[in-house]
Amino acid sequence: MAEVKASGFSLAKHRDLKGDDFFIIKRASDITIAVLCDGVGSAERGREAASRVATFMVNSLKTKPLSWSIQKSIIHFLENINAILYNESMENFQREELLTTIALVLIQDDRVYGANIGDSRIYLLRDKTLTLLSKDHIEANSQGVLSEAVGLREEVSINYFENLLKKGDKIILCSDGLYTVLKEQEIIKTSSLGANFLVKSASTKTNDNLPDDTTAIVLDVVDLSHISKLKRLDLKIEDSVRVDSIIDGYKLLKPLSNNKRTWLCEKQGLNYVIKFAPLEAKDDKKILDLFIKEVWNAKRLKAGFFPKAVIPKNRSSRYYIMQHIKGVELNDAIKTRVLSVDDGVALTKFLLNCSLFLLKYDLVHGDIKPENIIKSDRNGKTLFKMVDFGSIVEIFSINSKAGTPSYLAPERFKGEAISESSEIFAIGVVLYKSLTGKFPYGEIEPFQNPTFKKAKRVTTLNPKVPKWLESVILRAIEPDSERRYKNYSEMLYELENPSKVKPYFDKSISIIHREPVKVYKIAFIISFAINFLLIILLIK
């Protein structure tokens, strides 16, 4: 996310202890949100409206659907809270009582998204020039009478805007109490010291007797996000690459992917892997953005689960360099011999710990499969590495195309979000195939609408697999997500504590087959009780 230094401050008018203004500044995931509201009307109802609107907008934007654009989210949520306040006022007061202005900005990467209703303002200060980004909603030829406010009418007119940011920019949000006292040059001069100094300058100018509640928020863009910086680099996309091509000193040896965008290369006697941006990224901004995000993830995800990756400083085109891992794709390895039980358990622990690491960044791999796992041996010990940074996405994404059909959980085919549970399904399928050489539900082709029938028990395909491990696998690949592991840590705990694993049965299996001993015990007790009662009756 962009590095943003934020400050906010508010003073009530005259000698009042509390005013109608309300503001919130929040950082969430990769965004910064700032909202300033100036309540209209009585202090009680105005401040109530201001605090409710600001709180509603921040909470809604923090949890917006991932498939929604920021513009759609801002407009939708503003329309919602406007309707709520208006209808509540009509029902309880028979007039427009819950009224407030709003100035809102959201900063993500290198862009500011904003909206306002009413006369609270949003400025951009760049290179000592102050630019008004918001629009005052004031009745023509009036003394500051609002033409728009949240809660004023059933439908509201919203002023929305977007702008690219530069390092050093300042975004200033303020109520009318500030800009009616301070001139633009005074705002420019004092904003560098933050919102506190800005508001107190207005108070000093009025001899500490402000004519109106006065609030300011200053967002100082200290630096842009790493993704934004990578996006702005003027780099070409290589049209065609071939064996013996030399790119910035890296000599291409052989392609490692069908599309010939990933290559084994050599530089100064050492082997590396070079990955180029897709050719489609030339004309498709979304594909370019996805590759840039992949590059950034490859660079920042520094852990032993992945090959080391670097972005050469003086590269002439869009690519990145990865460590060359000596080994074999797991998919090729298990074609000749399935994994031993010990290696299967080690593989699963590796995948779960890798997934837990990604979860710290709110990420999931998205395409866990044997083709993306490198198996190698070091001093007689089997080691694994996860490759393909291109599929990594934010957890709970619902519009991601990441994943390979044969490893996708049933809910993913229905458009549900990627979650720990759906990733666990993929891990379970990988383990099943690694120990048996087969898919639990058969190979699924792209665009197929699969049916998940009962999977064969692992022990029928590989008798060496212990019953406890079979139960772990069956629970991981359970088509019903309610019966599957919910969290990585839950599955990892059972792998590390085999004695705690309970037998896992298909829900269609009768209770007598699931727990025969328990059934026979209950039957014996019931039979004994009936016989005992019969004896008593006969004695009488």
Steps between C-alpha positions, in 0.01 A plus 500: 500500500601864461681641803265768634556717805159606633379755754159632598376764742171670591390798709144600592375852425514783753534354849302182430642179643374278219413576139316341210814396306626143503797335327662156470834392351554126450764279340382157389693245294637702205281811532475821702151643558420848631148631559393843626135583573347831606163440669217736399229621739486462875820391671347174617354384170772654284784333685306171511458509121865594449636219721263240355583584139878511559498171691273330246716603205830391658366161611331439165807588292726285720281196427384579146449201264829427325325491163372859539701795371578777744278740305203263515557441871521868595189597304298196612579546869433876489163440337421237765578717803319796341184289462533370857527848653226649282248222572580503870448877516165477319383219726609652833485877441292549181774733376866490392673486838800267460713709262873520439753590234776256414848517348658161441826375348649154456866459404617177338836452328556817293141623477261703713126430473266759647145621534315780674143607574443850635760768560777315685801522272785283367818665374814366330819688589773430245812708435362788711182511290164436666235337280138452606395141419155513658194696394301731731131413499357847573172652382555777245469855631470380861696564816658156515177297487583139414353358181615149595562318828490142619142438619350806328308313230417142413753515215830683524737655246861389563811672373754223426859530373828311456857629462849357470727589790864601515748466782475812715132570426270607781126433513313744725143443616330779693163629614379845393608630839861485380494635146268791588763621749829412331593615151649251252854630549460461876383140453801431273740651752368328814394156369861374502482501880193277509130525580548617859699806397263571211191514722675690778617758243134564418420524871786747560382714209156530665643565849405145606135573424429292189170592334436136405619151587835455327658170398789397276666179385842507332624193311865531408609259223850421626562236235307299241444126531761265360248371247436856381871560454538180300200592288641841409835369374546556127586143402430315177343155474717260302322394180682177437780322679694198379788273596829691533323839524679726749287730715699734726778241522272201560545238227187294431565124504162329470130581553335368815141574400286431195448870430878556505477786751694315773857391421803338653780752454866548587710795610864493606499122522191475725154376402181695573137503393374809316131573462377754244172691503230337280478634145133584568616754760589734211135566424323392819554719806347240734746232389788746546375590848481129590857443386624803695325365811666162434841668478441682827381182679803309371732768639337549840406141593838409639473157660646155447174379346574684174800552272680828565397774257651836402408792276820617326543876547607582145278262304396608153168311485232356726631180658628373830764247602455195724739255659533179296392209719667171410242228516199356323136600481303298752257405223784336303642332810177321596449369145775246567450444874252640750631669812572307815270566794771701679564715192123544450463631855806724455355637175168580665666674796706700251188610308310591817789699648548674164130589499522630858788723394298643211206556733708756693482713185126420448601288200443148368698314233189432294646220285642231728580195285795260441606695187573802723704306755868413452628186673870475574733296720767639729718267704242223471214725612207587274434875466224693328468848349187681384525686169273717283446838664253588223204327662536664843190706586333664797306262722121512448542613137191408301600621154833319478556247222781337699494123533504177298162318467610162639614670824214747543256458788135455391403845629759664271305371197198689637689830518559501875804675646844344542545413867716293731248219460514503118882505512490205742295309241779556245762389754294187570476416128877547463563262792248245367662500156854496643422184702282320244587641157132574438251785542234441767218619270664431164674753276282806438528682170470881460139621457373167635218507754623221729309278739686397814403141564640289782883482484671160531656447840873568488586167665338303216744664256801509734482256795812658655302814593397485870133538589557827687661662193218370282252676730696826470500475119129413477407794719722737294336392170145494638272659234276643774697801629312481832664164573845598369782656702433873535854612585856402409595481867221249568628258234863557601419415863355162400800421277728567796279306744389176329359360824248788514359429151148358505390254231336682210209347313288602206172637634307254280646205693266358762580537869554124539784516245646818649509390864407130525637455853294791629186369326548149644554643849179703478313197362632283783390755765153531346467121474614455858249760622212335312589154633530639852151653475357171366648307793344744749160467329520120506588499870193712577 
